[in-house]
Amino acid sequence: MARVSDSTASRKPLKVLVYSDDVNTRQQVILALGRRPHPDLPELEYVEVATEPVVIQNMDAGHIDLAILDGEAVPAGGMGIAKQLKDEIFQCPPVVVLTGRPQDAWLATWSRAEAAVPHPLDPIALAETVVGLLRSRVPATSA
């Protein structure tokens, strides 16, 4: 059994905002990632959001480490929100956009999101994407 180092266990959780108007999509993301998607990272704490104004409010507050935005959400899609966040927030945290299909990845580029993951969600692809982006948010620790 792998032992979690004291420095990893004592770090504060990383806050991940999960936006979708569909509660099932939010739950799929949270279940795919779990509490700790990689042993090198602290636990994740989720902020579930169903509306654009609450996304903006949480992101403006500055306590979010990563945002996962549903590009298929209604009435405000995650790609448009991602573009607004990147345009308006200085040093905006990384953003992952959930696209309707793999061919929509180019739209995520327009939105300035760091990554895109298509529906239906592949838990492994989502976890790899999120872990890669969160590693840049966690200071390296010496062994």
C-alpha positions as CSV (number, residue, x, y, z in Angstrom):
1,M,0.0,0.0,0.0
2,A,1.4,3.4,-1.0
3,R,2.0,5.8,1.8
4,V,1.0,9.4,1.4
5,S,3.7,11.7,2.5
6,D,3.0,14.0,5.5
7,S,3.6,17.0,3.2
8,T,1.0,15.9,0.7
9,A,-1.6,15.0,3.4
10,S,-1.2,18.3,5.2
11,R,-1.6,20.5,2.1
12,K,-4.9,22.3,1.8
13,P,-7.4,20.9,-0.7
14,L,-7.4,22.2,-4.3
15,K,-10.8,23.8,-5.1
16,V,-12.3,22.7,-8.4
17,L,-15.3,24.5,-9.8
18,V,-17.6,22.2,-11.8
19,Y,-20.2,24.1,-13.9
20,S,-23.2,22.6,-15.7
21,D,-26.9,23.2,-15.7
22,D,-27.2,19.4,-15.6
23,V,-26.7,17.9,-12.2
24,N,-25.9,14.5,-13.8
25,T,-23.0,16.1,-15.7
26,R,-21.6,17.6,-12.6
27,Q,-21.8,14.3,-10.8
28,Q,-20.1,12.5,-13.7
29,V,-17.2,14.9,-13.4
30,I,-16.9,14.5,-9.6
31,L,-17.2,10.7,-9.7
32,A,-14.6,10.5,-12.6
33,L,-12.0,12.5,-10.6
34,G,-12.8,11.4,-7.1
35,R,-11.2,13.0,-4.0
36,R,-7.6,12.5,-5.0
37,P,-7.0,11.8,-8.7
38,H,-3.2,11.5,-8.2
39,P,-1.1,10.7,-5.1
40,D,1.2,13.7,-5.7
41,L,-1.8,16.1,-5.4
42,P,-3.7,17.2,-2.3
43,E,-7.4,16.2,-2.1
44,L,-9.9,18.0,-4.3
45,E,-12.8,20.0,-2.9
46,Y,-15.6,20.6,-5.4
47,V,-17.7,23.7,-5.8
48,E,-20.7,22.7,-7.8
49,V,-22.3,25.5,-9.8
50,A,-25.4,25.5,-12.0
51,T,-25.6,29.2,-13.2
52,E,-23.2,31.6,-15.0
53,P,-23.5,34.4,-12.3
54,V,-22.4,32.0,-9.6
55,V,-19.4,30.8,-11.8
56,I,-18.3,34.5,-12.2
57,Q,-18.8,35.2,-8.5
58,N,-16.7,32.2,-7.4
59,M,-14.0,32.9,-10.0
60,D,-13.8,36.6,-9.0
61,A,-13.4,35.6,-5.4
62,G,-10.0,34.0,-6.3
63,H,-10.2,30.8,-4.4
64,I,-10.7,28.4,-7.3
65,D,-7.7,26.3,-8.5
66,L,-9.3,24.9,-11.7
67,A,-12.6,25.3,-13.4
68,I,-14.4,22.6,-15.4
69,L,-17.1,24.2,-17.6
70,D,-19.8,22.3,-19.5
71,G,-19.7,23.6,-23.1
72,E,-23.2,22.3,-23.6
73,A,-24.8,24.1,-20.6
74,V,-27.9,26.2,-21.2
75,P,-28.4,29.1,-21.3
76,A,-24.8,30.0,-20.9
77,G,-22.3,27.6,-22.4
78,G,-19.0,26.9,-20.8
79,M,-17.0,28.1,-23.8
80,G,-18.4,31.6,-23.7
81,I,-17.9,31.7,-20.0
82,A,-14.3,30.4,-20.4
83,K,-13.6,33.2,-22.8
84,Q,-15.1,35.8,-20.5
85,L,-13.1,34.5,-17.5
86,K,-9.8,34.6,-19.5
87,D,-10.5,38.1,-20.7
88,E,-11.5,39.5,-17.4
89,I,-9.6,37.7,-14.6
90,F,-5.9,38.5,-14.2
91,Q,-4.0,35.2,-13.9
92,C,-7.2,33.2,-14.3
93,P,-6.9,29.6,-13.1
94,P,-6.8,26.8,-15.7
95,V,-10.1,26.0,-17.4
96,V,-11.2,22.7,-18.9
97,V,-14.2,22.8,-21.3
98,L,-16.4,19.8,-21.8
99,T,-17.3,19.7,-25.5
100,G,-20.3,18.1,-27.2
101,R,-18.0,16.0,-29.4
102,P,-14.3,15.7,-30.1
103,Q,-14.6,17.8,-33.3
104,D,-15.5,20.8,-31.1
105,A,-12.0,21.0,-29.6
106,W,-11.2,23.9,-31.9
107,L,-14.0,26.0,-30.2
108,A,-12.3,25.4,-26.9
109,T,-9.2,27.0,-28.4
110,W,-11.2,30.1,-29.2
111,S,-12.4,30.2,-25.6
112,R,-8.8,30.2,-24.4
113,A,-9.4,27.1,-22.2
114,E,-6.3,25.2,-21.5
115,A,-8.0,21.9,-22.4
116,A,-11.1,20.3,-23.8
117,V,-12.6,16.9,-23.0
118,P,-15.5,15.6,-25.1
119,H,-18.8,14.0,-24.0
120,P,-19.3,11.2,-23.3
121,L,-16.8,11.7,-20.5
122,D,-13.9,9.3,-20.4
123,P,-12.8,9.2,-16.7
124,I,-9.2,8.4,-17.5
125,A,-8.9,11.2,-20.1
126,L,-10.5,13.7,-17.7
127,A,-8.3,12.7,-14.8
128,E,-5.1,12.9,-16.9
129,T,-6.1,16.4,-18.1
130,V,-7.0,17.7,-14.7
131,V,-3.9,16.2,-13.0
132,G,-1.7,17.8,-15.7
133,L,-3.3,21.2,-15.1
134,L,-3.4,21.1,-11.3
135,R,0.3,20.1,-11.1
136,S,1.2,23.6,-12.1
137,R,-0.9,25.0,-9.2
138,V,0.9,22.9,-6.5
139,P,4.4,23.8,-5.3
140,A,6.9,21.0,-5.7
141,T,7.9,19.3,-2.5
142,S,11.3,17.7,-1.8
143,A,11.4,14.0,-0.9
